[in-house]
Amino acid sequence: MDMLVSTEWLAGELGATDLRVVDATLLAADSGRNALAEYEAGHIPGAVFMDLENLVDSTSSLPNTLPQPEKFASRMQSLGLGDGSRIVIYDDSPWKTAARAWWMLRLFGAHDVAILDGGIAKWKAEGRDLATGKEVLRHRHFTVWKDDSSLRSFDQMRANVDSGAEQVLDARSAARFTGEEADPRPRTHAGHIPGSKNLPHGMVFNEDGTWKRGEALKKAFADAGIDLSQPLTTTCGSGITAAVLLFGAELAGAKKVALYDGSWSEWGGDPATPKAMGAA
């Protein structure tokens, strides 16, 4: 299964015993929307709802940080996701949160995971079938595992400021990156990690919400000053849209991509870290 699949492909695969479809929509608390209610009102048949809002480290003071492997495995088992599953993820979020779910599943040991190109918006626009209510699937064993190779810690990011061993790419808006716009989080400095580049996450999508592909996608990274043949770490405000750039970089052919999970919530909230303002 490719890492990005079409609505046509998914429609033809629905009902396969090893296929699992996941709605991973995460929305802002002040958006006026409810992701679970929207899922229950209409979802791709057979899809389960992955509650990213609560699939976090509840002991951390930072938003959206990774849960412990055991917690993640338990949640996946309860959703019917497990060893041997082919998993297709979609969302209906401006943050394109299917990418966060994709990254988490891969990090915690799932091997055959894809994102639905265009998400449920494209599925609906094509007039395809929807189901309502909740889907209940039989529990499936999910082996507890964690591969940190695609994860960067605060200490690693501090060391990288000095070494420059890895490129750093920030998915936030240009105004947030330059510091022109204040960070919305209390006691969080404006600006960006010194040496990092900026590629707002929406720049890797076409106007219809599908992913850019091929040369168009590579150009988005090149225009941001990124060499996809070299190691890259993505960051954002709280580790959500950073996953969009990570997925996009891999889709464009990059081999060494990681994500700084603490992102600017951690870096910008620490008065001791170096911070840069202005354009990259």
C-alpha positions as a printed NumPy array, in Angstrom:
array([[  0.   ,   0.   ,   0.   ],
       [  1.376,   3.426,  -0.961],
       [  1.75 ,   6.069,   1.767],
       [ -0.871,   8.198,  -0.029],
       [ -3.978,   6.557,  -1.498],
       [ -6.842,   7.879,  -3.615],
       [-10.546,   7.887,  -2.835],
       [-11.057,   5.61 ,  -5.832],
       [ -8.572,   3.101,  -4.451],
       [-10.134,   3.172,  -0.993],
       [-13.662,   2.716,  -2.37 ],
       [-12.47 ,  -0.432,  -4.104],
       [-10.818,  -1.798,  -0.961],
       [-13.612,  -1.153,   1.559],
       [-14.711,  -4.394,   3.164],
       [-11.305,  -6.103,   2.949],
       [-10.77 ,  -8.034,   6.186],
       [ -7.351,  -6.516,   6.881],
       [ -8.277,  -2.917,   6.042],
       [ -8.958,  -0.386,   8.776],
       [-10.086,   3.184,   8.088],
       [ -9.505,   5.9  ,  10.678],
       [-10.936,   9.402,  11.122],
       [ -8.188,  11.364,  12.882],
       [ -9.765,  14.826,  12.874],
       [ -8.482,  17.16 ,  15.582],
       [ -9.963,  20.642,  15.932],
       [ -9.224,  23.743,  17.966],
       [-11.284,  24.113,  21.13 ],
       [-12.527,  27.507,  19.927],
       [-13.418,  26.34 ,  16.404],
       [-17.115,  25.894,  17.167],
       [-16.886,  22.362,  15.79 ],
       [-16.912,  18.942,  17.469],
       [-14.812,  16.299,  15.731],
       [-16.537,  13.304,  17.315],
       [-20.018,  14.663,  16.592],
       [-19.066,  15.293,  12.975],
       [-17.685,  11.757,  12.707],
       [-20.921,  10.296,  14.071],
       [-22.962,  12.446,  11.687],
       [-21.148,  11.054,   8.664],
       [-17.963,   9.056,   8.122],
       [-16.464,   6.694,   5.584],
       [-18.122,   3.287,   6.102],
       [-16.201,   1.18 ,   8.598],
       [-14.077,   4.07 ,   9.86 ],
       [-13.298,   4.385,  13.564],
       [-12.591,   7.651,  15.364],
       [ -9.075,   8.207,  16.72 ],
       [ -9.311,  10.765,  19.525],
       [ -6.02 ,  12.62 ,  19.055],
       [ -6.992,  15.182,  21.675],
       [ -6.715,  12.539,  24.386],
       [ -4.036,  10.376,  22.776],
       [ -1.292,  12.315,  24.555],
       [  1.029,  12.197,  27.537],
       [ -1.39 ,  13.322,  30.244],
       [  1.502,  13.927,  32.666],
       [  3.174,  16.509,  30.439],
       [  2.619,  20.247,  30.756],
       [  3.054,  20.525,  26.987],
       [  0.156,  20.081,  24.549],
       [ -0.146,  17.07 ,  22.235],
       [  3.049,  15.271,  23.258],
       [  3.325,  11.542,  22.589],
       [  1.663,   9.081,  24.995],
       [  3.511,   6.13 ,  26.45 ],
       [  3.757,   3.117,  24.102],
       [  1.495,   1.004,  26.32 ],
       [ -1.242,   3.65 ,  26.291],
       [ -1.018,   3.994,  22.528],
       [ -1.147,   0.238,  21.944],
       [ -4.14 ,  -0.138,  24.257],
       [ -6.066,   2.616,  22.452],
       [ -5.305,   1.099,  19.054],
       [ -6.435,  -2.354,  20.201],
       [ -9.725,  -0.908,  21.401],
       [-10.231,   0.626,  17.945],
       [ -9.614,  -2.694,  16.248],
       [ -6.257,  -1.603,  14.862],
       [ -3.407,  -4.032,  15.268],
       [ -0.671,  -6.208,  13.884],
       [ -1.26 ,  -7.035,  10.23 ],
       [ -3.74 ,  -4.219,   9.644],
       [ -3.597,  -1.995,   6.605],
       [ -4.579,   1.41 ,   7.968],
       [ -5.89 ,   4.359,   5.95 ],
       [ -6.27 ,   7.672,   7.769],
       [ -8.249,  10.767,   6.861],
       [ -9.299,  13.991,   8.547],
       [-11.406,  17.105,   8.103],
       [ -9.146,  19.515,   9.955],
       [ -7.413,  22.707,   8.8  ],
       [ -4.332,  21.272,  10.522],
       [ -4.411,  18.149,   8.285],
       [ -4.17 ,  15.976,  11.384],
       [ -4.169,  12.65 ,   9.522],
       [ -0.424,  13.259,   9.183],
       [  0.008,  13.326,  12.97 ],
       [ -1.849,  10.019,  13.297],
       [  0.232,   8.555,  10.446],
       [  3.479,   9.549,  12.152],
       [  2.362,   8.212,  15.532],
       [  1.269,   4.871,  14.111],
       [  4.562,   4.445,  12.294],
       [  6.602,   5.446,  15.349],
       [  4.706,   2.979,  17.535],
       [  5.199,   0.049,  15.2  ],
       [  2.489,  -0.029,  12.527],
       [  4.044,  -0.736,   9.135],
       [  1.302,  -0.442,   6.515],
       [ -0.206,   3.007,   7.015],
       [ -1.483,   5.499,   4.444],
       [ -3.248,   8.85 ,   4.248],
       [ -6.351,   9.344,   2.106],
       [ -5.55 ,  12.051,  -0.431],
       [ -8.096,  14.855,  -0.161],
       [ -9.591,  13.426,   3.024],
       [-13.282,  13.067,   3.652],
       [-13.946,  16.374,   1.884],
       [-12.972,  14.8  ,  -1.439],
       [-14.886,  11.61 ,  -0.568],
       [-18.046,  13.642,   0.051],
       [-17.531,  15.821,  -3.023],
       [-17.522,  12.674,  -5.127],
       [-20.855,  11.597,  -3.662],
       [-19.508,   8.435,  -2.072],
       [-21.33 ,   6.525,   0.671],
       [-21.252,   7.647,   4.289],
       [-22.131,   5.854,   7.512],
       [-23.471,   7.351,  10.746],
       [-23.088,   6.55 ,  14.428],
       [-20.13 ,   4.647,  15.833],
       [-18.335,   1.661,  14.398],
       [-17.538,  -1.178,  16.784],
       [-14.726,  -3.49 ,  15.733],
       [-13.318,  -6.509,  17.525],
       [-10.165,  -5.81 ,  19.527],
       [ -6.994,  -6.649,  17.659],
       [ -3.552,  -7.152,  19.209],
       [ -1.179,  -4.202,  18.74 ],
       [  2.394,  -5.026,  19.75 ],
       [  3.883,  -2.449,  22.115],
       [  6.813,  -0.82 ,  20.345],
       [  8.488,   2.55 ,  19.93 ],
       [ 11.084,   3.619,  17.387],
       [ 12.593,   6.982,  18.344],
       [ 14.484,   7.452,  15.066],
       [ 11.824,   9.878,  13.798],
       [ 11.576,  11.756,  17.114],
       [ 13.711,  14.631,  18.387],
       [ 13.938,  15.774,  22.   ],
       [ 14.603,  19.177,  23.527],
       [ 18.218,  18.247,  24.278],
       [ 18.785,  17.067,  20.721],
       [ 17.385,  20.324,  19.368],
       [ 19.617,  22.373,  21.692],
       [ 22.65 ,  20.472,  20.465],
       [ 21.573,  20.907,  16.855],
       [ 21.516,  24.716,  17.169],
       [ 25.269,  24.521,  17.702],
       [ 26.089,  21.668,  15.327],
       [ 23.701,  22.408,  12.458],
       [ 23.785,  18.682,  11.719],
       [ 20.108,  18.628,  10.766],
       [ 18.033,  21.146,   8.876],
       [ 15.055,  22.417,  10.878],
       [ 11.802,  23.332,   9.131],
       [  8.957,  25.163,  10.899],
       [  5.355,  24.567,   9.741],
       [  3.83 ,  27.647,  11.411],
       [  2.61 ,  30.703,   9.539],
       [  5.188,  33.206,   8.337],
       [  3.94 ,  35.807,  10.84 ],
       [  4.353,  33.407,  13.745],
       [  7.764,  32.292,  12.495],
       [  9.176,  35.81 ,  12.105],
       [  7.706,  36.985,  15.396],
       [  5.521,  39.592,  13.707],
       [  2.568,  37.829,  15.326],
       [  2.67 ,  37.016,  19.036],
       [  2.408,  33.39 ,  20.098],
       [ -1.098,  32.564,  21.347],
       [  0.21 ,  30.593,  24.308],
       [  0.758,  32.446,  27.598],
       [  4.378,  33.123,  28.567],
       [  5.649,  31.908,  25.192],
       [  8.177,  33.997,  23.305],
       [  7.643,  34.93 ,  19.668],
       [ 10.024,  33.92 ,  16.897],
       [ 11.718,  30.667,  15.891],
       [ 14.576,  28.292,  16.596],
       [ 17.834,  29.866,  15.354],
       [ 18.88 ,  28.479,  11.992],
       [ 15.456,  27.06 ,  11.126],
       [ 13.554,  27.61 ,   7.885],
       [  9.836,  28.197,   7.365],
       [  7.3  ,  26.36 ,   5.217],
       [  3.684,  26.961,   6.328],
       [  1.995,  23.573,   6.244],
       [ -0.678,  24.631,   3.759],
       [  1.971,  25.161,   1.087],
       [  2.291,  21.415,   0.436],
       [ -1.341,  21.113,  -0.71 ],
       [ -3.146,  21.943,  -3.917],
       [ -6.138,  24.294,  -3.873],
       [ -8.538,  21.332,  -3.799],
       [ -6.97 ,  19.967,  -0.607],
       [ -5.037,  17.141,  -2.253],
       [ -1.309,  16.783,  -1.693],
       [  1.151,  18.282,  -4.123],
       [  3.172,  15.562,  -5.816],
       [  6.442,  15.148,  -7.698],
       [  8.274,  18.278,  -8.758],
       [  5.615,  20.619,  -7.348],
       [  6.081,  19.129,  -3.886],
       [  9.872,  19.104,  -4.134],
       [  9.789,  22.752,  -5.209],
       [  7.852,  23.741,  -2.079],
       [ 10.682,  22.404,   0.063],
       [ 13.411,  23.784,  -2.191],
       [ 11.836,  27.24 ,  -2.143],
       [ 11.966,  27.098,   1.659],
       [ 15.709,  26.413,   1.483],
       [ 15.525,  22.698,   2.277],
       [ 17.707,  19.994,   0.714],
       [ 15.664,  16.791,   0.913],
       [ 18.778,  14.662,   0.464],
       [ 20.036,  15.856,   3.87 ],
       [ 18.696,  15.118,   7.384],
       [ 15.659,  17.189,   8.308],
       [ 13.682,  17.817,  11.498],
       [ 10.245,  19.417,  11.398],
       [  8.664,  21.577,  14.074],
       [  5.594,  23.78 ,  14.581],
       [  3.578,  25.081,  17.518],
       [  2.783,  21.816,  19.281],
       [  3.874,  18.943,  17.029],
       [  0.721,  18.689,  14.906],
       [  1.424,  20.46 ,  11.621],
       [  5.088,  19.47 ,  11.9  ],
       [  3.822,  15.986,  10.99 ],
       [  2.386,  17.425,   7.763],
       [  5.845,  18.551,   6.669],
       [  7.375,  15.257,   7.785],
       [  4.876,  13.303,   5.683],
       [  5.315,  15.695,   2.765],
       [  9.094,  15.397,   2.889],
       [  8.887,  11.602,   2.837],
       [  6.336,  11.762,   0.024],
       [  8.848,  13.876,  -1.892],
       [ 11.549,  11.252,  -1.392],
       [ 13.38 ,  12.337,   1.767],
       [ 14.88 ,   9.451,   3.76 ],
       [ 15.975,  11.07 ,   7.031],
       [ 13.13 ,  13.072,   8.549],
       [ 12.272,  13.498,  12.224],
       [  9.836,  15.582,  14.277],
       [ 10.465,  17.748,  17.324],
       [  7.485,  16.811,  19.469],
       [  7.814,  19.613,  22.012],
       [  8.022,  22.142,  19.182],
       [  7.608,  25.865,  19.891],
       [  5.413,  25.22 ,  22.931],
       [  8.496,  23.837,  24.633],
       [ 11.219,  25.918,  22.992],
       [  9.422,  29.255,  23.025],
       [  8.132,  28.671,  26.542],
       [ 11.639,  28.211,  27.973],
       [ 13.237,  31.585,  28.794],
       [ 16.717,  30.027,  28.546],
       [ 16.563,  28.907,  24.911],
       [ 18.008,  31.037,  22.116],
       [ 15.369,  32.54 ,  19.842],
       [ 15.513,  34.264,  16.495],
       [ 13.206,  36.852,  14.982],
       [ 12.621,  37.946,  11.402],
       [ 12.836,  35.937,   8.189],
       [ 15.097,  32.919,   7.922]])
